[in-house]
Amino acid sequence: MSVAGQMLDTYPKDLGGVDRSKLQACIEACYECAQVCTACADACLSEDMVAELTKCIRTNLDCADVCDTTGRVLSRHTGYDANLTRAVLESCAAACKACGDECAHHADMHEHCRVCAESCRRCEQACRELITALG
C-alpha cells in the first residue's frame, strides 16, 4: 500500500463519502505528474534546441505547480469544501491536458516528452474520475 493510502486509512474521521480509491489514485497521480513535469522541463533545458521548447518548459512548470497544489489540497480533509476541491480538480485536469498536448508535439523527438505526456494523461483522467465521483 502506498503512503497516500496509509494516510487515508489512518484518517480519524469519515472522508465525507468520497471514494477512497479514486481519491488515493488522484493524489498519487498528481504527485507523480508534478515530478515528471519538473524532470521533463529540466530535460528540455538540456536539449540543444532549447529555444524551440520554451512553451513546453513553461507548460511543464505550470502543470507541475498545479499538480503539486492539487495533491496537497486533496490530502487535507478537515473542513472539506466540495466546491473548492472541484475547482482545483478542474484546474489540474486543464493543466494536465495542456501539458500533455504540448509534450505530445515533441514526443517523437524527445523521449522525456513522451513519458511526460503519458503521465499528464493519467493525471487528467484521475482528476476527471474524482470529479465524477464527487457528484
Phi, psi and omega in degrees: 000142180286165178296321177301318178296319178297318180294320177296321179293333183266358180297127190288346181239170176295147180273018176073029178080005178290135178297109185302319183291322177290323177297312179299314181299321181289317177302312181296319179295321180297313181291323176298313183296320178301316180293315182295318179295321177296315180293323179294317177301317179295318178296320177300321179295339180270351181286149178297328183263039186305324181298330180278354182250013183304312180296321179297316180298312180298316181296320176300312183292321176297315180297318179301316180296316181294318179296317179299314179297318180297316178301321179290316179298317181292340180277353179254131185239338180291130181070030183312133178238105184300322181294317178295315180300315179299317180296319179295317178296320178297317178297319180295315178300319180294317179296318180294321177297312180300315182290318178300318179295315180296313180295327179298329178296334184253000188297329180290332182261334186228113182300324180298327177290325177296313179299317181295316179302318179295318179296318178298319179296319178296317181293317177303314180296317180298320178295316181295321179294321179290322176301315179298319181293332180287338177083000000 
